[in-house]
Amino acid sequence: MSYRDLRNFTEMMRALGYPRLISMENFRTPNFALVAEVLIWLVKRYDPNADIPSDTDSEQDRVIFIKSAAQFMATKAHIKLNTKKLYQADGYAVKELLKVTSVLYNAVRTKVGGQDGDDDDGASAMSFDISSKIQDLKASRQLASEITSKGASLYDLLGKEVELREIRTMAINKPLEINEIEKGLRNSIKAVEQNVKKTQKMLENVASDEANLEAKIEKKRSEMERNEKRLSTLQSVRPAFMDEYEKLEGDLQKQYEVFIERYRNLTYLEHQLDEYSRAEQDRFEETENSLKQMQSRLRQEDDRIKMSGEVLGDEDMTGLDVVEDAEESESEEEDDEEEDEEETNPAQRPRGKFRQAPQPKNPRVFGNMGAGLSDDESGSSGDDGDSISVDEDDLLDDQDGDSDDLKVDGPPGKQQDEDSDDDF
């Protein structure tokens, strides 16, 4: 008896619905009345129609009760109970009662689990995976094919059963003849003897076959050794063309290095040529832009001079002549200074792509300041030099001529391409 058994027994009886509360202290001392009551309740719970005696007053009645209960459980539930321990009615009797209660308790739990499982049948059916049964499916197909073939062969044999039945009946009913039996036995003995002789001959030939196989193995082994020696000699011998091959390989390596160097130089020179052409093109574009700016500036000066000539009258021309004389003197001084600088430092001369023709320093002056005078008076006044007048058309013609004297060279890159030779 153990505390664990008592606890399990009380819990199982409570789960099975026993009406009385059982304590673990009830079995400290023998209590046959409680054991008999529990045993009768378990038998009725297992089979309500069971009929066992319930009298426990005398010793004989108690023995009959224990035997009948043990016999019922052995025949109906296939549970073997120890009658001596049951009769003791103490903790050892609890172990025997625990056998019956455990069976009933498991049955109750299985029933409850089955009810819960019915609710989950739909989900389990949906989660059923046929891939786990592939092997079973293959085995089922194989068995089905075997059943079909066996059934067909059985059908054919059953079709021959009518003829075979007659032959079998005739053979059974036919009386046995000793001479024929002896003849059959002799034939069987001869066949066995022939098989024995044949087997003996084969055993005798095994030795010769073994010798032949050993000879073949030895021959193959010698051939293998000879081939290995030949292979080693071929590996050790240096070919005659190997020196020439190595020499040509070295020359090829040198030629390849030369090729790589020249190809690299060629690529570099092509890159430099592209950069030089690009620089020349940029310089040519800058020159064109500067020429366009100069032409636009000259046109603006011409327009300004025309506008000033139209606005100013004949009386204002005198002041204009004085201003022009001052400007001419200043420009002459600047030109002299520039010529001196160029003579002293010729390296700083601008290297432009165009030439400008020299402009006349003294513009032509015509007319006089006298209005309504005669030719003599006008000539005398012109000789005296009291006043001068500037012919605006002549000035514009001179300036146009000066602008026409500008000569623009072509793009330097193009001239260089025509003069230079093809280096590549």
The 8 nearest C-alpha neighbors of each residue, nearest first, counted from 0:
[[1, 90, 91, 4, 2, 94, 93, 5],
 [2, 0, 3, 4, 5, 90, 6, 91],
 [1, 3, 5, 4, 6, 0, 23, 7],
 [2, 4, 6, 1, 5, 7, 8, 0],
 [5, 3, 7, 1, 6, 2, 8, 94],
 [6, 4, 8, 2, 3, 7, 23, 9],
 [5, 7, 3, 9, 8, 4, 10, 2],
 [8, 6, 10, 4, 5, 9, 11, 3],
 [7, 9, 5, 11, 6, 10, 97, 4],
 [8, 10, 12, 6, 11, 7, 21, 13],
 [9, 11, 13, 7, 8, 12, 14, 6],
 [12, 10, 14, 8, 13, 9, 7, 15],
 [13, 11, 15, 9, 14, 17, 10, 8],
 [12, 14, 10, 16, 11, 15, 17, 9],
 [15, 13, 11, 16, 12, 10, 104, 17],
 [16, 14, 12, 13, 17, 11, 104, 103],
 [17, 15, 13, 14, 18, 12, 11, 19],
 [16, 18, 12, 13, 19, 15, 20, 14],
 [19, 17, 16, 20, 13, 12, 21, 15],
 [20, 18, 17, 21, 13, 16, 12, 37],
 [19, 21, 22, 18, 17, 13, 9, 12],
 [22, 20, 9, 19, 23, 25, 12, 13],
 [23, 21, 24, 25, 20, 9, 26, 5],
 [22, 24, 25, 5, 26, 21, 6, 9],
 [23, 25, 22, 27, 26, 28, 21, 5],
 [26, 24, 23, 22, 27, 28, 21, 30],
 [25, 27, 89, 28, 24, 90, 29, 23],
 [26, 28, 24, 25, 89, 90, 29, 23],
 [27, 29, 26, 89, 30, 25, 88, 90],
 [30, 28, 89, 88, 31, 26, 87, 27],
 [31, 29, 88, 32, 33, 28, 89, 34],
 [32, 30, 88, 34, 33, 35, 29, 86],
 [31, 33, 35, 34, 30, 36, 55, 88],
 [34, 32, 36, 35, 31, 30, 37, 88],
 [33, 35, 31, 37, 36, 32, 88, 38],
 [36, 34, 38, 32, 33, 37, 31, 39],
 [35, 37, 33, 39, 34, 38, 32, 40],
 [38, 36, 40, 34, 35, 39, 33, 41],
 [37, 39, 35, 41, 40, 36, 34, 42],
 [38, 40, 42, 36, 41, 37, 35, 43],
 [41, 39, 37, 43, 38, 42, 44, 36],
 [42, 40, 44, 38, 43, 39, 45, 37],
 [43, 41, 45, 39, 44, 40, 46, 38],
 [44, 42, 47, 46, 40, 45, 41, 39],
 [45, 43, 41, 42, 46, 40, 47, 103],
 [44, 46, 42, 43, 41, 47, 103, 76],
 [47, 45, 43, 48, 49, 44, 42, 41],
 [46, 48, 43, 49, 44, 45, 42, 50],
 [49, 47, 46, 50, 43, 45, 42, 44],
 [48, 50, 46, 47, 43, 51, 42, 71],
 [51, 49, 48, 52, 47, 43, 42, 53],
 [50, 52, 67, 53, 49, 68, 64, 39],
 [53, 51, 54, 64, 50, 67, 63, 60],
 [52, 54, 55, 51, 64, 39, 35, 60],
 [53, 55, 60, 52, 56, 61, 64, 57],
 [56, 54, 61, 60, 57, 53, 64, 58],
 [57, 55, 54, 60, 58, 61, 59, 53],
 [58, 56, 60, 59, 55, 61, 54, 62],
 [57, 59, 61, 60, 62, 56, 55, 63],
 [60, 58, 62, 61, 57, 63, 55, 56],
 [61, 59, 63, 55, 57, 58, 62, 54],
 [60, 62, 55, 64, 58, 59, 63, 65],
 [63, 61, 59, 65, 64, 60, 66, 58],
 [64, 62, 60, 66, 61, 65, 67, 59],
 [63, 65, 61, 67, 62, 66, 52, 60],
 [66, 64, 62, 68, 63, 67, 69, 61],
 [65, 67, 69, 63, 68, 64, 70, 62],
 [66, 68, 70, 64, 69, 65, 63, 71],
 [69, 67, 71, 65, 70, 66, 64, 72],
 [68, 70, 66, 72, 71, 67, 80, 73],
 [69, 71, 67, 73, 68, 72, 66, 74],
 [72, 70, 68, 74, 73, 69, 75, 67],
 [73, 71, 76, 69, 75, 78, 70, 74],
 [72, 74, 77, 78, 70, 79, 71, 76],
 [75, 73, 71, 72, 77, 76, 70, 78],
 [74, 76, 72, 77, 73, 71, 78, 70],
 [75, 77, 72, 78, 73, 74, 71, 45],
 [78, 76, 73, 74, 75, 72, 79, 71],
 [79, 77, 73, 76, 72, 80, 99, 98],
 [78, 80, 73, 77, 81, 72, 69, 70],
 [81, 79, 69, 95, 82, 78, 73, 72],
 [80, 82, 83, 84, 85, 95, 79, 69],
 [83, 81, 85, 84, 86, 80, 65, 66],
 [82, 84, 86, 85, 81, 87, 92, 65],
 [85, 83, 92, 87, 86, 82, 81, 91],
 [86, 84, 92, 82, 83, 87, 88, 81],
 [85, 87, 83, 88, 84, 82, 65, 31],
 [86, 88, 84, 85, 89, 29, 83, 92],
 [89, 87, 29, 31, 92, 30, 86, 85],
 [90, 88, 29, 26, 92, 91, 87, 28],
 [89, 91, 0, 93, 92, 26, 27, 94],
 [90, 92, 93, 94, 89, 0, 84, 95],
 [91, 93, 85, 84, 95, 88, 90, 89],
 [92, 94, 96, 90, 91, 95, 97, 89],
 [95, 93, 97, 92, 91, 96, 98, 4],
 [96, 94, 92, 97, 93, 98, 80, 81],
 [95, 97, 93, 98, 99, 94, 92, 100],
 [96, 98, 94, 100, 95, 99, 101, 93],
 [99, 97, 96, 101, 95, 100, 102, 94],
 [100, 98, 102, 97, 96, 101, 103, 41],
 [99, 101, 97, 103, 102, 98, 104, 96],
 [100, 102, 104, 98, 99, 103, 97, 105],
 [103, 101, 105, 99, 100, 104, 106, 98],
 [102, 104, 106, 100, 101, 105, 107, 99],
 [103, 105, 101, 107, 106, 102, 100, 108],
 [106, 104, 108, 102, 107, 103, 109, 101],
 [105, 107, 103, 109, 104, 108, 110, 102],
 [108, 106, 104, 110, 105, 109, 103, 111],
 [107, 109, 105, 111, 110, 106, 112, 104],
 [110, 108, 112, 106, 107, 111, 113, 105],
 [109, 111, 113, 107, 108, 112, 106, 114],
 [112, 110, 108, 114, 113, 109, 107, 115],
 [111, 113, 109, 115, 110, 114, 116, 108],
 [114, 112, 116, 110, 111, 115, 109, 117],
 [113, 115, 111, 117, 116, 112, 110, 118],
 [116, 114, 112, 113, 117, 118, 111, 119],
 [115, 117, 113, 119, 118, 114, 112, 120],
 [118, 116, 120, 114, 119, 115, 113, 121],
 [119, 117, 116, 115, 120, 114, 121, 122],
 [118, 120, 116, 122, 117, 121, 123, 115],
 [121, 119, 123, 117, 122, 118, 124, 116],
 [122, 120, 124, 119, 123, 125, 118, 117],
 [121, 123, 125, 119, 124, 120, 126, 118],
 [124, 122, 126, 120, 125, 121, 127, 119],
 [125, 123, 121, 127, 122, 126, 120, 119],
 [124, 126, 122, 123, 127, 121, 128, 120],
 [125, 127, 123, 124, 122, 128, 121, 129],
 [128, 126, 124, 125, 123, 129, 122, 131],
 [127, 129, 130, 131, 126, 132, 125, 124],
 [128, 130, 132, 131, 127, 133, 136, 126],
 [129, 131, 132, 133, 128, 134, 127, 136],
 [132, 130, 129, 133, 128, 134, 135, 127],
 [131, 133, 135, 130, 129, 134, 136, 128],
 [134, 132, 136, 130, 135, 131, 137, 129],
 [133, 135, 137, 136, 132, 138, 131, 139],
 [136, 134, 138, 132, 133, 137, 139, 131],
 [135, 137, 133, 139, 134, 138, 132, 140],
 [138, 136, 134, 140, 139, 135, 141, 133],
 [137, 139, 135, 141, 136, 140, 142, 134],
 [140, 138, 136, 142, 137, 141, 135, 143],
 [141, 139, 143, 137, 138, 142, 136, 144],
 [140, 142, 138, 144, 143, 139, 145, 137],
 [143, 141, 145, 139, 144, 140, 146, 138],
 [142, 144, 140, 146, 141, 145, 139, 147],
 [145, 143, 147, 141, 146, 142, 140, 148],
 [146, 144, 142, 148, 147, 143, 149, 141],
 [147, 145, 143, 149, 144, 148, 150, 142],
 [146, 148, 144, 150, 145, 149, 143, 151],
 [149, 147, 151, 145, 150, 146, 144, 152],
 [150, 148, 146, 152, 151, 147, 145, 153],
 [149, 151, 153, 147, 148, 152, 146, 154],
 [150, 152, 154, 148, 153, 149, 147, 155],
 [153, 151, 155, 149, 154, 150, 156, 148],
 [154, 152, 150, 156, 155, 151, 149, 157],
 [153, 155, 151, 157, 152, 156, 150, 158],
 [156, 154, 158, 152, 153, 157, 151, 159],
 [157, 155, 153, 159, 158, 154, 152, 160],
 [156, 158, 160, 154, 159, 155, 153, 161],
 [157, 159, 155, 156, 160, 154, 161, 153],
 [160, 158, 156, 157, 161, 162, 163, 155],
 [159, 161, 157, 163, 158, 162, 164, 156],
 [162, 160, 164, 159, 163, 165, 158, 157],
 [163, 161, 164, 165, 160, 159, 166, 158],
 [162, 164, 160, 166, 165, 161, 167, 159],
 [163, 165, 167, 161, 162, 166, 160, 168],
 [164, 166, 168, 163, 167, 162, 169, 161],
 [167, 165, 163, 169, 168, 164, 170, 162],
 [168, 166, 164, 170, 165, 169, 163, 171],
 [169, 167, 165, 171, 170, 166, 164, 172],
 [168, 170, 166, 172, 167, 171, 173, 165],
 [171, 169, 167, 173, 168, 172, 166, 174],
 [170, 172, 168, 169, 173, 167, 174, 166],
 [173, 171, 169, 170, 168, 174, 167, 175],
 [172, 174, 170, 171, 169, 175, 168, 176],
 [175, 173, 172, 176, 171, 170, 169, 177],
 [174, 176, 177, 173, 180, 179, 178, 172],
 [177, 175, 178, 179, 180, 174, 181, 173],
 [176, 178, 180, 179, 181, 175, 182, 174],
 [179, 177, 181, 180, 176, 182, 183, 175],
 [178, 180, 182, 181, 177, 176, 183, 175],
 [181, 179, 177, 183, 182, 178, 184, 176],
 [180, 182, 184, 178, 179, 183, 177, 185],
 [181, 183, 179, 185, 180, 184, 178, 186],
 [184, 182, 186, 180, 185, 181, 179, 187],
 [183, 185, 187, 181, 186, 182, 188, 180],
 [184, 186, 188, 182, 187, 183, 181, 189],
 [187, 185, 189, 183, 188, 184, 190, 182],
 [186, 188, 184, 190, 185, 189, 183, 191],
 [189, 187, 185, 191, 186, 190, 184, 192],
 [188, 190, 192, 186, 191, 187, 193, 185],
 [191, 189, 193, 187, 192, 188, 186, 194],
 [190, 192, 194, 188, 193, 189, 195, 187],
 [191, 193, 195, 189, 194, 190, 188, 196],
 [194, 192, 196, 190, 195, 191, 197, 189],
 [193, 195, 197, 191, 192, 196, 198, 190],
 [194, 196, 192, 198, 193, 197, 199, 191],
 [197, 195, 199, 193, 198, 194, 200, 192],
 [196, 198, 194, 200, 195, 199, 193, 201],
 [197, 199, 201, 195, 196, 200, 194, 202],
 [200, 198, 202, 196, 201, 197, 195, 203],
 [201, 199, 203, 197, 202, 198, 204, 196],
 [200, 202, 204, 198, 199, 203, 205, 197],
 [203, 201, 199, 205, 200, 204, 198, 206],
 [202, 204, 200, 201, 205, 206, 199, 207],
 [205, 203, 201, 207, 202, 206, 208, 200],
 [204, 206, 208, 202, 203, 207, 209, 201],
 [207, 205, 209, 204, 208, 203, 210, 202],
 [208, 206, 210, 204, 209, 205, 211, 203],
 [209, 207, 205, 211, 210, 206, 204, 212],
 [208, 210, 206, 212, 207, 211, 205, 213],
 [211, 209, 207, 213, 208, 212, 214, 206],
 [212, 210, 208, 214, 209, 213, 207, 215],
 [213, 211, 215, 209, 214, 210, 216, 208],
 [212, 214, 216, 210, 215, 211, 217, 209],
 [215, 213, 211, 217, 212, 216, 218, 210],
 [214, 216, 218, 212, 213, 217, 219, 211],
 [217, 215, 213, 219, 218, 214, 220, 212],
 [216, 218, 220, 214, 215, 219, 213, 221],
 [219, 217, 215, 221, 220, 216, 214, 222],
 [220, 218, 222, 216, 221, 217, 223, 215],
 [219, 221, 217, 223, 218, 222, 216, 224],
 [222, 220, 224, 218, 223, 219, 225, 217],
 [223, 221, 219, 225, 220, 224, 226, 218],
 [222, 224, 220, 226, 221, 225, 219, 227],
 [225, 223, 227, 221, 226, 222, 228, 220],
 [226, 224, 222, 228, 223, 227, 221, 229],
 [225, 227, 229, 223, 228, 224, 230, 222],
 [226, 228, 230, 224, 229, 225, 223, 231],
 [229, 227, 231, 225, 230, 226, 232, 224],
 [230, 228, 226, 232, 227, 231, 233, 225],
 [229, 231, 227, 233, 228, 232, 226, 234],
 [230, 232, 234, 228, 229, 233, 227, 235],
 [233, 231, 235, 229, 234, 230, 236, 228],
 [234, 232, 230, 236, 231, 235, 229, 237],
 [233, 235, 231, 232, 236, 230, 237, 229],
 [234, 236, 232, 233, 231, 237, 230, 238],
 [237, 235, 233, 234, 232, 238, 231, 239],
 [236, 238, 235, 239, 241, 234, 233, 240],
 [239, 237, 241, 240, 236, 242, 233, 235],
 [240, 238, 241, 237, 242, 243, 236, 244],
 [239, 241, 243, 238, 242, 244, 237, 245],
 [240, 242, 244, 238, 243, 239, 245, 237],
 [243, 241, 245, 244, 240, 246, 239, 238],
 [242, 244, 246, 240, 245, 241, 247, 239],
 [243, 245, 241, 247, 242, 246, 248, 240],
 [244, 246, 248, 242, 243, 247, 241, 249],
 [247, 245, 243, 249, 248, 244, 242, 250],
 [248, 246, 250, 244, 249, 245, 251, 243],
 [247, 249, 245, 251, 246, 250, 244, 252],
 [248, 250, 252, 246, 251, 247, 245, 253],
 [251, 249, 247, 253, 252, 248, 254, 246],
 [250, 252, 248, 254, 249, 253, 247, 255],
 [251, 253, 249, 255, 250, 254, 248, 256],
 [254, 252, 256, 250, 255, 251, 257, 249],
 [255, 253, 257, 251, 256, 252, 258, 250],
 [254, 256, 258, 252, 253, 257, 251, 259],
 [255, 257, 259, 253, 258, 254, 260, 252],
 [258, 256, 254, 260, 255, 259, 261, 253],
 [257, 259, 255, 261, 256, 260, 262, 254],
 [258, 260, 256, 262, 257, 261, 263, 255],
 [261, 259, 263, 257, 262, 258, 264, 256],
 [262, 260, 264, 258, 263, 259, 265, 257],
 [261, 263, 265, 259, 264, 260, 258, 266],
 [262, 264, 260, 266, 261, 265, 259, 267],
 [265, 263, 261, 267, 266, 262, 268, 260],
 [266, 264, 262, 268, 267, 263, 261, 269],
 [265, 267, 263, 269, 264, 268, 262, 270],
 [266, 268, 264, 270, 265, 269, 263, 271],
 [269, 267, 271, 265, 270, 266, 272, 264],
 [270, 268, 272, 266, 271, 267, 265, 273],
 [269, 271, 267, 273, 268, 272, 266, 274],
 [270, 272, 268, 274, 273, 269, 275, 267],
 [273, 271, 269, 275, 274, 270, 268, 276],
 [272, 274, 270, 276, 271, 275, 277, 269],
 [273, 275, 277, 271, 272, 276, 278, 270],
 [276, 274, 278, 272, 277, 273, 271, 279],
 [277, 275, 279, 273, 278, 274, 272, 280],
 [276, 278, 274, 280, 275, 279, 273, 281],
 [277, 279, 275, 281, 280, 276, 274, 282],
 [280, 278, 282, 276, 412, 281, 277, 283],
 [279, 281, 283, 277, 278, 282, 276, 284],
 [280, 282, 278, 284, 279, 283, 285, 277],
 [283, 281, 279, 285, 284, 280, 278, 286],
 [282, 284, 286, 280, 285, 281, 410, 279],
 [283, 285, 287, 281, 286, 282, 288, 280],
 [284, 286, 282, 288, 283, 287, 289, 281],
 [287, 285, 283, 289, 288, 284, 290, 282],
 [286, 288, 290, 284, 289, 285, 291, 283],
 [287, 289, 285, 291, 286, 290, 292, 284],
 [288, 290, 292, 286, 291, 287, 293, 285],
 [291, 289, 293, 287, 292, 288, 294, 286],
 [290, 292, 288, 294, 289, 293, 295, 287],
 [291, 293, 289, 295, 290, 294, 296, 288],
 [294, 292, 296, 290, 295, 291, 297, 289],
 [295, 293, 297, 291, 296, 292, 290, 298],
 [294, 296, 298, 292, 293, 297, 291, 299],
 [295, 297, 293, 299, 294, 298, 292, 300],
 [298, 296, 300, 294, 299, 295, 293, 301],
 [297, 299, 301, 295, 300, 296, 302, 294],
 [298, 300, 296, 302, 297, 301, 303, 295],
 [301, 299, 303, 297, 302, 298, 304, 296],
 [302, 300, 298, 304, 303, 299, 305, 297],
 [301, 303, 299, 305, 300, 304, 306, 298],
 [302, 304, 300, 306, 301, 305, 299, 307],
 [305, 303, 307, 301, 306, 302, 308, 300],
 [306, 304, 308, 302, 303, 307, 301, 309],
 [305, 307, 303, 309, 304, 308, 302, 310],
 [306, 308, 304, 310, 305, 309, 311, 303],
 [309, 307, 305, 311, 306, 310, 304, 391],
 [308, 310, 306, 307, 311, 305, 312, 304],
 [309, 311, 307, 308, 306, 312, 305, 315],
 [312, 310, 308, 309, 315, 307, 313, 316],
 [313, 311, 314, 315, 310, 316, 309, 308],
 [312, 314, 316, 315, 311, 368, 317, 388],
 [315, 313, 312, 316, 317, 368, 311, 318],
 [316, 314, 317, 312, 313, 318, 311, 319],
 [315, 317, 319, 313, 318, 314, 320, 388],
 [318, 316, 320, 319, 315, 314, 321, 386],
 [317, 319, 321, 320, 316, 315, 322, 314],
 [320, 318, 316, 322, 317, 321, 323, 315],
 [321, 319, 323, 317, 318, 322, 316, 324],
 [320, 322, 324, 318, 319, 323, 325, 317],
 [323, 321, 319, 325, 324, 320, 326, 318],
 [322, 324, 326, 320, 325, 321, 327, 319],
 [325, 323, 327, 321, 322, 326, 320, 328],
 [326, 324, 322, 328, 323, 327, 329, 321],
 [325, 327, 323, 329, 328, 324, 330, 322],
 [328, 326, 324, 330, 325, 329, 323, 331],
 [327, 329, 331, 325, 326, 330, 324, 332],
 [328, 330, 326, 332, 331, 327, 325, 333],
 [329, 331, 333, 327, 332, 328, 326, 334],
 [332, 330, 334, 328, 329, 333, 327, 335],
 [331, 333, 335, 329, 330, 334, 336, 328],
 [334, 332, 330, 336, 335, 331, 337, 329],
 [335, 333, 331, 337, 336, 332, 330, 338],
 [334, 336, 332, 338, 333, 337, 331, 339],
 [335, 337, 333, 339, 334, 338, 340, 332],
 [338, 336, 340, 334, 339, 335, 341, 333],
 [339, 337, 341, 335, 340, 336, 342, 334],
 [338, 340, 336, 342, 337, 341, 343, 335],
 [341, 339, 337, 343, 338, 342, 344, 336],
 [342, 340, 345, 338, 344, 343, 339, 337],
 [343, 341, 339, 340, 344, 345, 338, 337],
 [342, 344, 340, 341, 339, 345, 338, 346],
 [345, 343, 341, 346, 342, 340, 347, 348],
 [344, 346, 341, 347, 348, 342, 343, 340],
 [347, 345, 344, 348, 341, 349, 343, 342],
 [348, 346, 345, 344, 349, 341, 350, 340],
 [347, 349, 346, 345, 350, 341, 344, 340],
 [350, 348, 351, 347, 346, 345, 352, 341],
 [351, 349, 348, 352, 353, 347, 346, 354],
 [352, 350, 353, 349, 354, 286, 348, 408],
 [351, 353, 408, 407, 350, 286, 354, 409],
 [352, 354, 407, 406, 351, 408, 355, 405],
 [355, 353, 406, 405, 356, 407, 352, 351],
 [354, 356, 405, 404, 357, 406, 353, 401],
 [355, 357, 404, 405, 358, 401, 354, 402],
 [358, 356, 355, 359, 401, 404, 360, 354],
 [357, 359, 401, 360, 356, 398, 397, 400],
 [360, 358, 361, 362, 357, 397, 401, 398],
 [359, 361, 358, 362, 327, 331, 330, 357],
 [362, 360, 359, 363, 327, 364, 324, 358],
 [363, 361, 364, 360, 359, 394, 397, 393],
 [362, 364, 361, 365, 393, 389, 390, 394],
 [365, 363, 389, 388, 390, 362, 387, 366],
 [364, 366, 388, 389, 390, 363, 387, 367],
 [367, 365, 388, 387, 364, 368, 389, 381],
 [368, 366, 387, 369, 388, 381, 386, 377],
 [367, 369, 386, 370, 387, 388, 366, 313],
 [370, 368, 367, 372, 371, 377, 380, 376],
 [369, 371, 372, 368, 367, 377, 373, 313],
 [370, 372, 369, 373, 377, 374, 376, 368],
 [373, 371, 370, 376, 369, 377, 374, 375],
 [374, 372, 376, 375, 377, 371, 378, 370],
 [373, 375, 377, 376, 378, 372, 379, 371],
 [376, 374, 378, 377, 373, 379, 372, 380],
 [377, 375, 379, 373, 378, 374, 372, 380],
 [376, 378, 374, 380, 375, 379, 373, 381],
 [377, 379, 381, 375, 376, 380, 374, 382],
 [380, 378, 382, 376, 381, 377, 375, 383],
 [379, 381, 383, 377, 382, 378, 376, 384],
 [382, 380, 378, 379, 384, 383, 377, 367],
 [381, 383, 379, 380, 384, 378, 385, 377],
 [384, 382, 380, 381, 385, 379, 386, 378],
 [383, 385, 381, 382, 386, 380, 387, 379],
 [386, 384, 383, 380, 387, 381, 368, 382],
 [387, 385, 384, 368, 367, 317, 388, 381],
 [386, 388, 367, 366, 368, 317, 364, 389],
 [389, 387, 366, 365, 367, 364, 316, 390],
 [390, 388, 364, 365, 391, 387, 363, 320],
 [389, 391, 393, 392, 365, 364, 394, 388],
 [392, 390, 394, 393, 389, 395, 308, 305],
 [391, 393, 395, 394, 390, 396, 397, 389],
 [394, 392, 396, 391, 395, 390, 397, 363],
 [393, 395, 391, 397, 396, 392, 398, 390],
 [394, 396, 398, 392, 397, 393, 399, 391],
 [397, 395, 393, 399, 394, 398, 400, 392],
 [398, 396, 400, 394, 395, 399, 401, 393],
 [397, 399, 401, 395, 400, 396, 402, 394],
 [400, 398, 396, 402, 401, 397, 395, 403],
 [399, 401, 403, 397, 398, 402, 396, 404],
 [400, 402, 398, 404, 399, 403, 358, 397],
 [401, 403, 399, 404, 400, 405, 398, 297],
 [402, 404, 400, 401, 405, 399, 406, 398],
 [403, 405, 356, 401, 402, 355, 406, 400],
 [406, 404, 355, 403, 402, 354, 356, 407],
 [405, 407, 354, 353, 404, 408, 355, 403],
 [408, 406, 353, 352, 409, 405, 354, 290],
 [407, 409, 353, 352, 406, 410, 411, 354],
 [408, 410, 411, 407, 414, 413, 352, 283],
 [411, 409, 412, 413, 283, 414, 408, 280],
 [412, 410, 414, 413, 415, 409, 279, 283],
 [411, 413, 415, 279, 410, 414, 416, 276],
 [412, 414, 416, 415, 411, 410, 417, 409],
 [415, 413, 417, 411, 416, 412, 418, 410],
 [414, 416, 418, 412, 413, 417, 419, 411],
 [415, 417, 413, 414, 419, 418, 412, 420],
 [418, 416, 414, 415, 419, 413, 420, 412],
 [419, 417, 415, 416, 414, 420, 413, 421],
 [418, 420, 416, 415, 417, 421, 414, 422],
 [421, 419, 422, 418, 416, 417, 423, 415],
 [420, 422, 423, 419, 416, 418, 417, 415],
 [423, 421, 420, 419, 268, 272, 269, 265],
 [422, 421, 265, 420, 268, 269, 272, 264]]
